[in-house]
Amino acid sequence: MGTGVGQETTTTRTSHSNMASCCSKISPIIPIFVFFLLASSPIRAARSSSETNNPHAKNQTFRPEQELQKLKIVRERLRKINKPALKTIQSPDGDIIDCVLLRHQPAFDHPQLKGKKPLAPPVRPNGHNTKTTMAAEDFQMWRMSGETCPEGTIPIRRTTEQDMLRANSVTSFGKKPAQVVRRDTTSNDHEHAIGYLSGDEYYGAKASINVWAPNVTNQYEFSLSQMWVISGSFGDDLNTIEAGWQVSPELYGDYYPRFFTYWTSDAYQATGCYNLLCSGFVQTNNRIAIGAAISPTSSYGVGQFDISLLIWKDPKHGNWWLEFESGILVGYWPSFLFTHLSDHASMVQFGGEVVNSSPGGSHTATEMGSGHFAGEGFGKASYFRNLQVVDWDNNLIPLPNLKVLADNPDCYNIQGGINAVWGNYFYYGGPGKSVKCP
């Protein structure tokens, strides 16, 4: 493994220009010799900013009536997504953050949540340290001004017309495509480097992930790091809960790494969405905005910045909670959203994913993680550390049998290990196109 495993991580703030050189997105990943999987949504042309580079856009005929109808649908959808704000905050990266009353957030549009209140904090897993400081929440660009949302509200990134018009279709905005593909490197353009475990009942997962701003070659591609809590047959009944950081020019219109969540209960067909773009996830935190840009990020050979995430099933109510760092509750996915995950997960995965659009038959230079191979180690390669799962008795335990897999190790690889400081960990990532990866 790389050198310096277990060194104390540090935070280093980077300039906005450094942060702007990144890009990503997500989808569950399964070993190629066993499972089928839904491909994560491909990053298509960011219509508003890159139509001139899109050969398909050049050949489209402008139809005023159709465009007006589309704009009408977009504005109607925006009225449902964007809720009335008690306060509005302008972020340095251009985002608008609306402070929305807890009971008015999109989750409570769901028929089973109408008229209800957010639940009280759940019982944490045994062995989980909940000591933290409020400063741990100041990891997003919108907080740089010192502004916060009042108690009783939550911060929501405002969705714009431009955001929706970049999507493949208005109806699919905020969702992944519902298409089943074979999980290997010849049937689709998604490439992964992951650690995973299966074969038991899992009630949660925890990891610390360092955040980077990977280079992404074009608007059709992305790069991400996340963890997946999965159950189902990987067919039409696939259930997943996902969280991590991503850069998605299609979804956000820029190349900043952003904190995100996702869920589905039917293999991305009709249910689920990113962040708070549909009714589902109930946010309870007034200091973290899901979908907002992360700052600082890690720097090669210098400071490392990582975030710790915990997803676990509340043993009392059965809902799946998301916690940031130690003790900072973000919110929860109600148990009624799921079929298989209403009971437990059958697989947990951690790692990175990119899309390689292979223009002209060559691999692109889209980076995974830091853009450096696992063998470079601490401060240079990306990592997941302190990997744990939650067992049936609500205990956080080390991973019993972590396996690692890289679809295309000449382009992106992974190396796992274990020690007294980091517990179960792995380094992963790569540069994409190189002498080894033509």
C-alpha positions as CSV (number, residue, x, y, z in Angstrom):
1,M,0.0,0.0,0.0
2,G,0.9,3.7,-0.2
3,T,3.0,5.4,2.5
4,G,1.7,7.3,5.4
5,V,-1.4,5.2,6.1
6,G,-3.1,6.5,9.2
7,Q,-1.6,9.9,9.2
8,E,-3.7,12.6,10.7
9,T,-5.9,14.3,8.0
10,T,-5.8,18.1,7.7
11,T,-8.0,20.6,6.0
12,T,-6.8,23.0,3.4
13,R,-9.0,25.6,1.9
14,T,-8.6,26.0,-1.9
15,S,-9.5,28.8,-4.2
16,H,-12.7,28.7,-6.2
17,S,-10.7,28.4,-9.4
18,N,-9.0,25.2,-8.1
19,M,-12.3,23.8,-7.2
20,A,-13.8,24.4,-10.6
21,S,-11.7,21.7,-12.3
22,C,-13.8,18.7,-11.3
23,C,-16.8,16.6,-12.3
24,S,-19.0,13.5,-11.2
25,K,-22.1,11.4,-10.8
26,I,-23.3,8.0,-9.5
27,S,-24.8,4.5,-9.6
28,P,-24.5,1.3,-7.6
29,I,-21.8,-1.2,-8.6
30,I,-21.7,-4.9,-8.4
31,P,-18.9,-7.4,-9.1
32,I,-18.8,-8.2,-12.8
33,F,-19.0,-11.9,-12.4
34,V,-22.1,-11.9,-10.3
35,F,-24.6,-9.1,-10.6
36,F,-26.6,-6.9,-12.9
37,L,-27.0,-3.2,-12.3
38,L,-28.6,0.0,-13.3
39,A,-26.2,2.3,-15.0
40,S,-26.0,5.7,-13.4
41,S,-27.4,8.6,-15.4
42,P,-25.0,9.5,-18.2
43,I,-23.8,13.1,-18.2
44,R,-25.2,14.6,-21.4
45,A,-24.6,18.0,-22.9
46,A,-25.2,20.9,-20.6
47,R,-27.6,22.4,-23.0
48,S,-27.5,26.0,-21.9
49,S,-23.7,26.2,-21.8
50,S,-22.4,23.8,-24.4
51,E,-24.9,23.5,-27.3
52,T,-22.2,24.8,-29.7
53,N,-20.1,21.7,-28.9
54,N,-23.1,19.3,-29.3
55,P,-23.5,18.0,-32.8
56,H,-27.0,16.7,-32.1
57,A,-28.0,20.2,-30.9
58,K,-26.8,21.7,-34.2
59,N,-29.1,19.5,-36.2
60,Q,-32.2,20.1,-34.2
61,T,-34.9,22.2,-35.7
62,F,-36.2,25.1,-33.6
63,R,-39.9,24.7,-33.0
64,P,-41.3,27.7,-31.1
65,E,-44.6,26.0,-30.1
66,Q,-42.8,23.0,-28.7
67,E,-40.2,25.1,-26.9
68,L,-43.0,27.2,-25.3
69,Q,-44.8,24.1,-24.2
70,K,-41.6,22.7,-22.7
71,L,-40.9,25.9,-20.9
72,K,-44.4,25.8,-19.4
73,I,-43.8,22.3,-18.1
74,V,-40.5,23.3,-16.7
75,R,-42.0,26.3,-14.8
76,E,-44.8,24.1,-13.4
77,R,-42.2,21.6,-12.2
78,L,-40.1,24.3,-10.6
79,R,-43.2,25.5,-8.7
80,K,-43.4,22.1,-7.1
81,I,-39.7,21.7,-6.4
82,N,-38.9,25.3,-5.1
83,K,-40.8,26.0,-1.9
84,P,-41.4,29.4,-0.4
85,A,-38.4,30.7,1.5
86,L,-38.3,32.6,4.7
87,K,-34.7,33.7,3.9
88,T,-32.5,33.5,0.8
89,I,-28.7,33.2,0.8
90,Q,-26.4,33.9,-2.2
91,S,-23.5,31.4,-2.4
92,P,-20.1,32.4,-3.8
93,D,-20.4,29.7,-6.4
94,G,-23.6,31.2,-7.8
95,D,-26.1,28.9,-6.0
96,I,-29.1,30.4,-4.3
97,I,-29.9,28.7,-1.0
98,D,-33.5,29.0,0.2
99,C,-34.4,28.6,3.9
100,V,-37.6,26.6,3.8
101,L,-39.8,25.7,6.7
102,L,-39.3,22.1,7.8
103,R,-42.9,21.1,7.2
104,H,-42.9,22.7,3.7
105,Q,-39.9,20.8,2.3
106,P,-40.6,18.5,-0.8
107,A,-40.7,15.3,1.4
108,F,-44.0,16.3,2.9
109,D,-45.7,16.3,-0.5
110,H,-45.7,12.5,-0.2
111,P,-49.2,11.2,0.6
112,Q,-47.8,9.2,3.6
113,L,-46.1,12.3,5.1
114,K,-48.7,15.0,4.5
115,G,-49.6,16.7,7.8
116,K,-46.9,14.9,9.7
117,K,-43.8,16.3,11.5
118,P,-40.2,15.2,11.2
119,L,-39.3,12.5,13.7
120,A,-37.1,12.9,16.8
121,P,-33.5,11.9,16.6
122,P,-33.0,8.1,16.5
123,V,-30.9,5.7,18.6
124,R,-27.3,5.8,17.4
125,P,-25.4,2.6,16.7
126,N,-23.5,1.2,19.7
127,G,-19.8,2.1,19.5
128,H,-20.5,5.3,17.6
129,N,-18.8,8.5,18.9
130,T,-21.1,11.5,18.7
131,K,-18.8,14.2,20.0
132,T,-18.4,16.9,17.4
133,T,-18.3,20.7,17.0
134,M,-20.6,23.0,15.1
135,A,-17.6,24.0,13.0
136,A,-17.7,20.5,11.4
137,E,-20.8,21.7,9.5
138,D,-19.0,24.5,7.8
139,F,-17.8,22.5,4.8
140,Q,-19.9,24.1,2.1
141,M,-19.3,27.2,0.0
142,W,-22.7,28.8,0.9
143,R,-21.6,29.0,4.5
144,M,-18.6,31.2,3.7
145,S,-20.6,34.4,4.2
146,G,-21.4,33.4,7.7
147,E,-25.1,33.2,6.9
148,T,-27.3,30.4,8.3
149,C,-30.9,29.3,8.0
150,P,-33.1,30.0,11.0
151,E,-34.1,27.2,13.4
152,G,-37.2,25.4,12.1
153,T,-36.1,25.8,8.5
154,I,-33.7,23.8,6.2
155,P,-31.4,25.1,3.4
156,I,-32.4,24.0,-0.1
157,R,-30.4,24.7,-3.2
158,R,-32.8,26.5,-5.6
159,T,-33.4,24.7,-8.9
160,T,-33.4,26.9,-12.0
161,E,-34.8,26.7,-15.5
162,Q,-31.3,26.2,-16.8
163,D,-30.8,23.2,-14.5
164,M,-33.9,21.5,-15.9
165,L,-33.2,22.4,-19.5
166,R,-29.8,20.7,-19.3
167,A,-31.5,17.4,-18.4
168,N,-32.1,14.7,-21.1
169,S,-35.8,15.4,-20.6
170,V,-37.9,17.4,-18.2
171,T,-39.6,14.3,-16.8
172,S,-36.2,12.6,-16.1
173,F,-34.7,15.6,-14.3
174,G,-33.1,14.6,-11.0
175,K,-33.4,10.9,-11.8
176,K,-31.2,8.1,-13.2
177,P,-32.2,6.3,-16.4
178,A,-34.2,3.1,-16.0
179,Q,-32.2,0.7,-18.1
180,V,-30.6,-2.5,-17.1
181,V,-27.1,-3.2,-18.3
182,R,-24.5,-5.9,-17.8
183,R,-22.0,-4.9,-15.2
184,D,-18.8,-5.2,-17.2
185,T,-16.6,-2.8,-19.1
186,T,-17.7,-3.9,-22.5
187,S,-21.4,-3.3,-22.2
188,N,-21.5,0.3,-20.9
189,D,-19.2,3.3,-20.4
190,H,-19.2,3.3,-16.5
191,E,-16.0,2.3,-14.8
192,H,-15.6,1.6,-11.1
193,A,-13.1,1.0,-8.4
194,I,-14.9,-0.3,-5.3
195,G,-14.7,-2.1,-2.0
196,Y,-17.8,-4.2,-1.2
197,L,-19.2,-6.9,1.0
198,S,-22.2,-9.2,0.7
199,G,-23.7,-12.4,2.0
200,D,-25.1,-11.1,5.3
201,E,-27.7,-8.8,6.7
202,Y,-26.6,-5.2,7.0
203,Y,-28.3,-2.4,8.8
204,G,-26.0,0.5,7.9
205,A,-22.5,1.6,6.8
206,K,-20.0,4.2,7.8
207,A,-16.9,5.6,6.1
208,S,-14.6,8.6,5.8
209,I,-14.0,9.8,2.3
210,N,-11.5,12.4,1.2
211,V,-12.9,15.0,-1.3
212,W,-11.1,16.0,-4.5
213,A,-11.8,18.1,-7.6
214,P,-11.1,15.6,-10.4
215,N,-10.6,16.7,-13.9
216,V,-13.5,15.7,-16.2
217,T,-12.8,15.8,-20.0
218,N,-16.3,16.8,-21.2
219,Q,-19.9,17.4,-20.3
220,Y,-20.9,13.8,-21.1
221,E,-18.8,12.4,-18.3
222,F,-18.6,12.5,-14.5
223,S,-16.5,11.4,-11.5
224,L,-17.8,10.5,-8.0
225,S,-17.1,8.9,-4.7
226,Q,-19.8,7.5,-2.5
227,M,-21.2,4.5,-0.6
228,W,-24.2,2.4,-1.5
229,V,-26.6,0.5,0.8
230,I,-28.3,-2.1,-1.4
231,S,-31.0,-4.8,-1.4
232,G,-33.1,-6.6,-3.9
233,S,-32.4,-8.8,-6.9
234,F,-30.8,-6.1,-9.1
235,G,-33.7,-6.3,-11.4
236,D,-36.9,-4.2,-11.2
237,D,-37.0,-4.4,-7.4
238,L,-33.5,-3.0,-6.8
239,N,-33.5,-0.8,-3.6
240,T,-30.6,1.6,-3.0
241,I,-29.6,4.4,-0.6
242,E,-26.6,6.4,-1.7
243,A,-24.5,9.3,-0.3
244,G,-21.2,10.9,-1.0
245,W,-19.7,13.6,-3.2
246,Q,-20.2,14.1,-6.9
247,V,-19.5,16.6,-9.7
248,S,-22.3,16.6,-12.3
249,P,-22.4,19.3,-15.0
250,E,-25.7,18.0,-16.2
251,L,-27.4,18.3,-12.8
252,Y,-25.7,21.4,-11.4
253,G,-24.2,23.2,-14.4
254,D,-20.6,23.4,-13.0
255,Y,-17.7,21.3,-12.0
256,Y,-17.7,21.7,-8.2
257,P,-17.7,18.6,-6.0
258,R,-21.1,18.5,-4.2
259,F,-22.5,16.6,-1.3
260,F,-25.4,14.5,-2.5
261,T,-27.9,11.7,-1.7
262,Y,-30.0,9.4,-3.9
263,W,-32.6,6.6,-3.4
264,T,-34.8,4.3,-5.4
265,S,-37.0,1.3,-4.6
266,D,-37.7,0.1,-8.2
267,A,-34.3,0.2,-10.0
268,Y,-34.6,3.9,-10.9
269,Q,-37.8,3.3,-13.0
270,A,-40.4,5.6,-11.2
271,T,-39.2,6.1,-7.7
272,G,-36.4,8.2,-6.1
273,C,-34.3,11.1,-7.1
274,Y,-31.2,13.1,-6.2
275,N,-31.2,15.2,-3.0
276,L,-34.5,16.9,-2.4
277,L,-35.8,17.0,-6.0
278,C,-38.8,14.8,-5.2
279,S,-40.7,13.8,-2.1
280,G,-38.9,11.2,-0.1
281,F,-35.8,12.2,2.0
282,V,-36.8,14.2,5.1
283,Q,-34.1,16.7,6.0
284,T,-33.9,17.8,9.6
285,N,-30.6,19.9,9.6
286,N,-30.6,23.7,9.1
287,R,-26.9,24.0,8.5
288,I,-26.2,21.5,5.6
289,A,-27.5,21.9,2.1
290,I,-27.8,18.7,0.1
291,G,-26.5,19.3,-3.4
292,A,-24.3,22.3,-2.4
293,A,-20.6,22.7,-3.3
294,I,-18.0,21.4,-0.8
295,S,-15.1,23.5,0.3
296,P,-12.3,22.9,1.1
297,T,-11.1,20.0,-1.0
298,S,-7.9,17.8,-0.8
299,S,-4.7,19.0,-2.5
300,Y,-2.1,16.7,-4.0
301,G,0.9,16.2,-1.6
302,V,-0.4,18.8,0.8
303,G,-3.6,19.0,2.9
304,Q,-6.3,16.3,2.9
305,F,-10.0,17.0,3.6
306,D,-12.4,14.2,4.2
307,I,-16.0,13.8,5.3
308,S,-17.4,11.0,7.4
309,L,-20.9,9.6,6.5
310,L,-23.0,7.1,8.4
311,I,-26.2,5.6,7.1
312,W,-28.1,3.3,9.4
313,K,-31.5,1.9,10.1
314,D,-33.2,3.2,13.3
315,P,-34.1,0.0,15.2
316,K,-37.2,1.7,16.7
317,H,-39.0,3.2,13.6
318,G,-37.2,1.4,10.8
319,N,-36.2,4.6,8.9
320,W,-32.7,5.0,7.4
321,W,-30.9,8.0,8.8
322,L,-28.0,9.9,7.4
323,E,-25.4,11.4,9.7
324,F,-22.5,13.7,8.7
325,E,-19.3,13.6,10.8
326,S,-20.0,12.5,14.3
327,G,-23.4,13.5,15.7
328,I,-24.7,15.8,13.0
329,L,-28.0,14.4,11.7
330,V,-28.9,15.4,8.2
331,G,-32.2,13.6,7.9
332,Y,-33.8,10.3,7.0
333,W,-35.4,8.1,4.3
334,P,-38.8,6.8,5.6
335,S,-39.0,3.0,5.7
336,F,-42.2,3.1,3.6
337,L,-40.3,4.3,0.6
338,F,-38.7,0.8,0.2
339,T,-39.6,-2.9,-0.2
340,H,-36.4,-4.9,0.6
341,L,-34.7,-2.1,2.5
342,S,-37.7,-1.8,4.8
343,D,-36.0,-4.9,6.4
344,H,-32.3,-4.8,5.8
345,A,-29.5,-4.5,3.2
346,S,-27.9,-7.4,1.5
347,M,-24.8,-5.6,0.1
348,V,-22.7,-2.5,1.0
349,Q,-20.4,-0.8,-1.4
350,F,-17.8,2.0,-1.2
351,G,-15.8,3.6,-4.0
352,G,-15.5,5.6,-7.1
353,E,-17.1,5.7,-10.5
354,V,-16.5,7.6,-13.8
355,V,-18.1,7.7,-17.2
356,N,-15.8,7.2,-20.2
357,S,-17.5,8.3,-23.4
358,S,-14.6,7.0,-25.6
359,P,-14.7,9.7,-28.3
360,G,-12.9,8.4,-31.4
361,G,-12.4,5.0,-29.6
362,S,-9.9,6.4,-27.1
363,H,-10.2,6.6,-23.4
364,T,-10.8,10.1,-22.1
365,A,-8.6,11.8,-19.4
366,T,-11.5,12.0,-16.9
367,E,-10.0,11.4,-13.4
368,M,-11.3,9.3,-10.6
369,G,-10.7,10.7,-7.1
370,S,-7.4,12.6,-7.1
371,G,-6.5,11.4,-10.6
372,H,-3.6,9.2,-9.2
373,F,-3.3,5.5,-8.8
374,A,-3.8,3.7,-5.5
375,G,-0.1,2.9,-5.1
376,E,0.8,6.5,-4.5
377,G,-0.7,6.3,-1.1
378,F,-1.6,9.0,1.5
379,G,-1.8,12.6,0.3
380,K,-1.7,11.6,-3.3
381,A,-4.3,8.9,-3.9
382,S,-8.0,9.0,-2.9
383,Y,-9.0,6.9,0.1
384,F,-11.9,5.5,2.1
385,R,-11.0,4.8,5.7
386,N,-12.5,3.5,8.9
387,L,-15.0,1.4,7.0
388,Q,-17.7,-0.2,9.2
389,V,-21.1,-1.7,9.0
390,V,-24.0,-1.8,11.4
391,D,-25.2,-5.3,12.5
392,W,-28.6,-6.7,13.4
393,D,-28.2,-5.5,17.0
394,N,-27.3,-1.9,16.1
395,N,-23.6,-2.3,16.6
396,L,-20.9,-0.6,14.5
397,I,-18.4,-3.3,13.6
398,P,-15.4,-3.7,11.3
399,L,-15.9,-5.2,7.9
400,P,-15.5,-8.9,8.1
401,N,-14.6,-9.7,4.5
402,L,-13.9,-6.6,2.4
403,K,-13.3,-7.4,-1.3
404,V,-12.0,-4.9,-3.8
405,L,-12.7,-4.7,-7.6
406,A,-11.6,-2.4,-10.4
407,D,-13.3,-2.7,-13.8
408,N,-10.3,-1.3,-15.7
409,P,-7.2,-1.3,-13.5
410,D,-5.0,0.1,-16.3
411,C,-7.1,3.3,-16.0
412,Y,-8.4,3.3,-12.4
413,N,-7.3,0.8,-9.7
414,I,-7.8,0.0,-6.0
415,Q,-5.7,-1.4,-3.1
416,G,-7.2,-2.4,0.2
417,G,-5.7,-2.8,3.7
418,I,-6.2,-2.7,7.4
419,N,-4.3,-1.2,10.3
420,A,-4.8,0.0,13.9
421,V,-5.4,3.7,13.0
422,W,-7.6,3.5,9.9
423,G,-9.2,0.1,10.4
424,N,-10.4,-1.2,7.1
425,Y,-9.4,1.2,4.3
426,F,-8.5,1.4,0.6
427,Y,-6.8,3.7,-1.8
428,Y,-8.3,4.0,-5.3
429,G,-8.4,6.2,-8.4
430,G,-6.5,7.0,-11.5
431,P,-5.9,9.4,-14.4
432,G,-8.0,7.8,-17.1
433,K,-6.2,8.1,-20.5
434,S,-2.4,7.4,-20.2
435,V,0.3,5.2,-21.7
436,K,-1.3,2.3,-19.8
437,C,-4.9,3.4,-20.6
438,P,-4.9,4.4,-24.3
